[in-house]
Amino acid sequence: MSPTLHALLILLVAGGVTFLIRALPFLLFGNGERVSPQLHFIGRTLPLSVIAVLIVYCLKDAILSSFSALWPQLIGILITALLHLWKHNNLISIAGGTIIYMILIRLL
């Protein structure tokens, strides 16, 4: 099998799986029926849980390495949270916190 064909097949399979994963909720729950309370609970709590895990993962090395390295990360998290509370927009929150963090690690 040629490398080009191999790469094309990999892209097609990856694209098909991605499309299926994205379309599956609409296929399963798109008929207008009420969603079960358990599924509704998971839909409400899972995004917050994932964000909490990501914050812990990002801060684990900074807490153990040095206290001075922790300040830019804490300020970036605070800015992200404040922007989200103010604008209720994930993109603005994440971009704003990341920009502030990148500026602070260059300055401090």
N, C-alpha and C positions, 0 to 999 in steps of 0.2 A: 504494500500500500504506500502510495506516495505521501510525503510529508504534508503537501497541500491538501490532499483529500482527507488525511487524518485530522488536520486542524479544522477543516470545514465540518467534518462529522462531529467533532467535539463541540464546536460552536452551535451546531444545530441541536444537539442533545441538550446542552446547557440552556439554550434559548427555549426549547420546548419544556423542559422541567421548570424553568423560571415562570413561563407563561402559565403552566398548569398550577403551580403553587399560588400564583396571584389570582387565577380565575376560580380556584376551588371554593373559596368562601361564598362567592356569588352563585356558584352552581348549587352548593349545599343549602344556603340560607336565603336565596334570592326569590323564593316563591311567596313572600309576604307573611309567612307564619311567624308567630312570636318565637323568640329565641328562649331557650330554657334559662332559668335563673342562674344556674351554675355557669353556663357559657357567658351570660351577661356579666357575672362577677369576674370571671377570668379576663374578659375584655376590658373591664374597668381597672383591674389591679395589675395586670401583667406589664403594661408599659412603665408604670411607676417602679415595679420590681426590677425591671431590666435597667432603668436609669440608676437605681440605687446600687445595683451590682457593678455597673460601669464606674460610678464614682468611687466605690471602694477599691476597685481594680486600679484605677488611675492614681489613687492616693497611697496605695500600699507601699510603693518604693520610696516615695517622698518622705513619708513619716519615718521610715527606717533609716534613710540615708542622712539627711540633715534637716534641721528645723528651718534654715533659711530658704531651702528649696521648696518648702511647703507654702510660703506666702503667695507666690504668683498663682499657684493652683487654687488656693482658698479664695483669693480675690477673683479669679476667673469663674469659679463656681458661684460665688456670691453675685457677680455681675450677670451671669447666665440666669440665675434664679430671679433676680430683680427685673431683668428684661422680660422674662417670661410672665411674671406677675403683672407687669405693666402692659405689655403688648399682646400677650396670649398667642404668640407666633413662634413656633419651634425654630424656624429658619433664622429669624432675627436673634433669638436667644442664643442659639448655638454659635452663630457667626460672631455675635458681639462678644460673648465670653471667650471664644477662641482668639479673636483679634486682641482683646485686652491681655490675655495670657501670653500671647506671642510678643507683645510689646514689653510686658513686664519681665519676661525671661531675658530679653535683650538689654534691658536697663538695669536690672538688679543683679 
